[in-house]
Amino acid sequence: MWRSLGKFFQTPKGLLTFILLILAAMAAPHEALRAVLRGLLSAVVIAGLADVAILRIRKKRWEFPSGAVLTALIVAMVLRAQEPWYIVTITSVTAILSKYLFRSRFANVFNPAALAIVVSYYLFHTGQNWWGALPELALYVQPVLVVAGLFITGRVNKMPLVLVFLGCYFLLFTVTSFVGDPRRVAEIYRPPDVEATLYFAFIILTDPPTTPAKYPDQMVCGVIVAVVSFAFFEWAGVVYYLLAGMLVGNVWESWRRVNRRSGNSFPRGIGAYLREIGPWRAQRCAPARPFAGQSRR
């Protein structure tokens, strides 16, 4: 048992779980601790049980729901610390279900945490304070997030994706501050938004199953996510602007995977694409082997 546990914490999933637990332990005392723990624990347990049941039905064997634990941790650490525990839990379970409802033969289409948090915004009017990104802690503690984020980004081989996204994202807002009213975008460079952006880039954007493996594709995806996030902030003003960018990047990546053999370009082949990513496709086709390095969530 201990040997298996040790091997798990040497994998990207295990390392990220360990990092998230450290960040949560550091940030939780500066929030409503009782509410945070109630939402965090209930989300992890119930989402984990839901994933265990689904995995048992699909694979005919018992598996530890490591992906569900990661997803629930991310959901709880992004949503407002004061959200009721049952909303955090429902959002986490929604994330787990989305992995099986929207997937191609290669992997799930959307980052489950990002999709569920956006859905919860419309269902429950949830807020986001990204407390897991350590925005309430002293400035000298912030390097913990950066160092941990760079470490896990290197392990999953997504450094070009993160660097291109951050460069393009902050460049767009910097240019906007010079050509327009800088007060409109000043918050991007202040807590908690800057910590949220780093957490998003290192923890959410690097999700292997829903982002490209090859460096050129990573750079394209990074630009797409940055531009869409910027657009949602500027023209829609929604709190989930970063997650909206992620979801659009996910769609681009899944389209690229599905159509790379046929060579179809948008909008040609959109009908076949929609049939490929729907839940009926997941039920008809056995999942293919994942791409190299794409096994974290």
C-alpha positions in Angstrom: 0.0 0.0 0.0 2.7 2.5 1.0 4.7 1.6 -2.1 1.7 2.2 -4.3 1.1 5.5 -2.5 4.7 6.5 -3.0 4.6 5.7 -6.7 1.4 7.8 -7.0 3.0 10.9 -5.6 5.8 10.5 -8.2 3.3 10.9 -11.0 2.1 14.3 -12.4 -1.3 13.6 -10.8 0.2 12.7 -7.4 2.6 15.7 -7.5 -0.2 18.1 -8.4 -2.4 16.7 -5.6 0.4 17.3 -3.2 0.9 20.8 -4.4 -2.8 21.7 -4.2 -2.9 20.3 -0.6 0.0 22.5 0.4 -1.6 25.6 -1.2 -4.9 24.8 0.4 -3.3 24.3 3.8 -1.5 27.7 3.5 -4.6 29.6 2.2 -7.4 28.1 4.2 -6.6 29.7 7.6 -6.9 33.2 6.0 -10.5 32.4 4.8 -13.6 31.3 6.7 -11.8 28.1 7.8 -14.8 26.1 8.8 -16.7 26.8 5.6 -13.7 26.1 3.5 -13.0 22.8 5.0 -16.6 21.7 4.8 -16.9 22.6 1.1 -13.5 21.2 0.3 -13.9 17.8 2.1 -17.5 17.2 0.9 -16.5 18.0 -2.7 -13.6 15.7 -2.7 -15.4 12.8 -1.0 -18.7 13.0 -3.0 -17.1 13.7 -6.3 -14.6 10.9 -5.7 -17.4 8.4 -4.9 -19.3 9.5 -8.0 -16.2 8.8 -10.1 -15.5 5.5 -8.4 -19.0 4.4 -9.3 -18.7 5.5 -13.0 -15.2 3.9 -13.3 -16.6 0.6 -11.8 -19.4 0.5 -14.4 -17.2 1.4 -17.3 -14.1 -0.6 -16.5 -15.5 -3.4 -14.4 -13.0 -2.9 -11.7 -12.3 -0.6 -8.7 -10.0 2.4 -9.2 -8.9 5.2 -7.0 -10.6 8.4 -8.4 -7.4 10.5 -8.5 -8.8 12.7 -11.3 -11.9 13.4 -9.3 -9.9 14.4 -6.2 -7.8 16.9 -8.3 -10.9 18.3 -10.0 -12.7 18.8 -6.7 -9.7 20.5 -5.1 -9.5 22.9 -8.0 -13.2 23.7 -8.0 -13.2 24.4 -4.3 -10.1 26.5 -4.4 -11.4 28.7 -7.2 -15.0 29.3 -6.0 -15.6 31.8 -3.2 -14.6 30.4 0.1 -18.0 31.4 1.5 -20.0 29.4 -1.0 -22.3 26.9 0.7 -20.7 23.4 0.9 -23.5 21.8 -1.2 -22.9 24.2 -4.1 -19.2 23.4 -4.1 -20.0 19.7 -4.1 -22.6 19.9 -6.8 -20.2 21.9 -9.0 -17.5 19.2 -8.4 -19.9 16.4 -9.3 -20.9 18.3 -12.4 -17.3 18.5 -13.4 -16.9 14.7 -13.0 -20.0 14.0 -15.1 -18.8 16.4 -17.9 -15.7 14.2 -18.4 -18.0 11.4 -19.6 -20.7 13.4 -21.3 -18.4 15.4 -23.6 -15.4 13.4 -24.9 -14.0 12.2 -28.2 -12.2 8.9 -28.7 -9.0 10.6 -27.6 -10.0 12.4 -24.3 -12.6 14.5 -22.6 -13.2 17.7 -24.6 -13.4 20.3 -21.8 -11.4 20.9 -18.7 -13.9 19.6 -16.2 -13.3 22.1 -13.5 -13.5 25.1 -15.9 -16.7 23.9 -17.5 -18.4 23.2 -14.2 -17.5 26.5 -12.6 -18.9 28.4 -15.6 -22.1 26.3 -15.4 -22.4 27.0 -11.6 -22.2 30.7 -12.3 -25.4 30.5 -14.2 -27.1 27.9 -12.0 -26.2 29.3 -8.6 -24.7 32.8 -9.3 -21.5 31.6 -7.7 -18.6 33.9 -7.1 -14.9 33.3 -7.5 -12.1 34.6 -5.3 -9.4 32.0 -6.2 -8.4 31.7 -2.5 -6.2 28.7 -3.4 -3.9 31.1 -5.3 -2.8 32.6 -1.9 -4.1 36.2 -2.7 -4.6 36.9 1.0 -1.1 36.0 2.1 1.9 38.2 2.4 3.9 39.1 -0.7 6.9 37.0 0.4 4.8 33.8 0.3 3.7 34.3 -3.3 6.9 32.6 -4.7 5.5 29.3 -3.4 2.8 29.4 -6.1 5.2 30.4 -8.8 7.9 27.8 -7.9 5.3 25.0 -7.5 3.6 26.0 -10.7 6.8 26.1 -12.7 7.7 22.7 -11.3 4.4 21.0 -12.3 4.4 22.8 -15.7 7.8 21.3 -16.4 6.7 17.8 -15.4 3.7 17.8 -17.7 5.8 19.4 -20.5 3.6 22.5 -21.0 6.0 25.3 -20.6 5.5 26.8 -24.1 1.8 26.9 -23.5 2.1 28.7 -20.2 4.7 31.2 -21.3 2.9 32.1 -24.5 -0.4 32.5 -22.7 1.1 34.7 -20.0 3.1 36.8 -22.5 0.1 37.4 -24.8 -2.3 37.9 -22.0 -0.4 40.6 -20.2 0.7 42.2 -23.5 -2.9 42.7 -24.5 -3.8 44.3 -21.2 -0.6 46.5 -21.2 -1.3 47.8 -24.7 -4.9 48.5 -23.7 -3.7 50.5 -20.7 -1.7 52.8 -23.1 -4.4 53.2 -25.8 -7.4 53.5 -23.5 -8.3 54.1 -19.9 -5.7 52.3 -17.7 -8.1 52.3 -14.7 -10.3 49.7 -16.6 -7.5 47.1 -16.6 -5.5 48.1 -13.5 -7.1 45.3 -11.5 -5.4 42.7 -13.7 -2.1 43.6 -12.1 -3.4 43.6 -8.6 -4.4 40.9 -6.0 -6.3 38.7 -6.4 -6.4 38.9 -10.2 -2.7 38.5 -10.8 -2.6 35.4 -8.4 -5.6 34.0 -10.1 -4.0 34.3 -13.5 -0.9 32.5 -12.3 -2.9 29.7 -10.6 -5.0 29.4 -13.8 -1.9 29.2 -16.0 0.0 26.7 -13.9 -2.8 24.5 -12.5 -5.7 24.7 -14.9 -4.3 25.6 -18.3 -1.7 22.8 -18.1 -4.3 20.0 -18.0 -2.8 17.4 -20.3 -6.0 15.7 -21.6 -7.5 18.9 -23.0 -4.4 20.8 -24.3 -1.9 20.0 -27.0 1.2 17.9 -26.6 3.4 19.4 -29.4 5.1 22.7 -28.8 3.8 24.5 -31.9 0.2 23.5 -31.1 0.8 24.6 -27.5 1.8 28.1 -28.6 -1.3 28.4 -30.8 -3.5 27.3 -28.0 -1.8 29.8 -25.6 -2.6 32.7 -27.9 -6.2 31.5 -28.4 -6.8 31.3 -24.6 -5.2 34.6 -24.0 -7.1 36.5 -26.7 -10.5 35.0 -25.7 -9.9 35.6 -22.0 -9.0 39.3 -22.8 -12.1 39.6 -25.0 -14.4 38.2 -22.3 -12.9 40.6 -19.8 -13.1 43.7 -22.0 -16.5 43.1 -23.8 -18.5 40.8 -21.5 -17.1 41.7 -18.1 -17.8 38.2 -16.7 -16.0 36.9 -13.7 -15.1 33.6 -15.5 -13.2 35.3 -18.3 -10.1 33.1 -17.8 -12.2 29.9 -17.8 -14.0 31.1 -20.9 -10.7 31.3 -22.7 -9.8 27.8 -21.5 -13.0 26.3 -22.8 -12.6 27.9 -26.3 -9.0 26.6 -26.3 -10.4 23.2 -25.4 -12.8 23.3 -28.4 -10.0 24.2 -30.7 -7.8 21.4 -29.5 -10.5 18.8 -29.7 -11.4 20.0 -33.2 -7.8 19.7 -34.2 -7.5 16.1 -32.8 -10.8 14.9 -34.4 -10.1 16.5 -37.8 -6.4 16.0 -38.2 -6.9 13.0 -40.4 -9.8 14.3 -42.5 -8.3 17.8 -42.8 -11.7 19.4 -42.4 -11.6 23.1 -41.6 -14.3 25.1 -39.8 -17.2 25.1 -40.6 -16.8 22.0 -42.8 -17.3 18.8 -40.9 -18.9 20.5 -37.9 -21.7 17.9 -37.9 -19.3 15.0 -37.7 -17.3 16.8 -35.0 -20.4 17.3 -32.8 -21.3 13.6 -33.3 -17.8 12.7 -32.3 -17.7 14.6 -29.0 -21.2 13.8 -27.8 -22.1 11.3 -25.0 -23.4 8.8 -27.6 -19.9 8.6 -29.1 -18.4 7.8 -25.7 -20.8 5.0 -25.3 -20.2 3.4 -28.7 -16.5 3.6 -28.8 -14.0 2.2 -26.4 -11.5 4.9 -25.4 -8.2 4.9 -27.2 -4.8 5.0 -25.6 -4.1 8.6 -24.3 -1.4 10.7 -25.8 2.0 10.6 -24.2 2.0 12.7 -21.0 -1.8 13.1 -21.0 -3.0 11.2 -18.0 -3.3 13.8 -15.2 -7.0 14.4 -15.0 
